[in-house]
Amino acid sequence: MWMSSLRLGDTEEPAKSILEKINEQRGAVPKLLLTMARRPDVLNGRQTMNMAVHGGNSTLGKRREELISYYIATIGGCYG
């Protein structure tokens, strides 16, 4: 079964507030997250994990977190 992404305006709470915050921060919402919006509990879990890793909440600080994330993504072949 193929899952299609939703449009930002078609989402419902609690996914809507999560996606609107992402849209404000990034200027766009990736299709992966719009697809996860079909299961708000999955989207919320992903955002919780993402903030733990990239939220500047660790002892590393936001700048180091972002540098490590970029380095690991590059090694893994994730670009763009």
N, C-alpha and C positions, 0 to 999 in steps of 0.2 A: 504494500500500500504506500502510495506517495503522499507526503504531506505538503501542502502548499502554505506559503506564508500569508499572514493576515496583513491588512493595511492598518496603519497606526490608528486611524479613525474608527476602525471596526473592532478594536480591542475593548475588553471590559475589565473592570477592577478585579483583582489587584494588579493585573498585568499592565493596564493602561498607565497607572502612575509610575511604574518602573520604566516603561518604555518612553514616556514623556521626559523623565529625568535624563535618560540616555540621549534622547534627541536634543535636549537643551545643551548637554555637555559636548556632544560630538557633532551636532548639526545634521545627523542622520541616524537611522537605526538599521543595523545590519539585518539582512533577511533571515539569518539563523535565529536571531532573537525574536523576530516577528513570527517565525514558525514556532518557537518555544512558547509564545504567548498563548497558543492553543492549550497548553498545560501550565497554568500560572505557578503551580508548585515547583515545576522544573525550572522555569524562568527565575523564580525567586531563589531557588537553591544555587543556580548558576551565578546570580548576582552576588549572593552572600559569599560564595567562594571567590569570585573575582575581586570583591572588595577586600577580602582577607589577604589576597596576594598582591593586589595593585592599589590598594586604597591609601597607602601612606601610613598605615596603622602599625607597621612592624618597626622594630628598632633600626631597620635599614634606612628608613625615610623614603619618601615618594620617588626622588630622583634615582636612587640606587635600585629600587624595585623596578622602575621602568627600564633602566639599563640592563638589568638581569633578564627581564622579560624579552626585551629586544634581542639580546644575545641568544637566548634559548630558542626564540622563534626563528631566528636566522639559521641556527644549526639544524632545526627541524624542517627547514625549507618553506616556512610560512612567510610569504611576502605580501605586502599591500594592505 
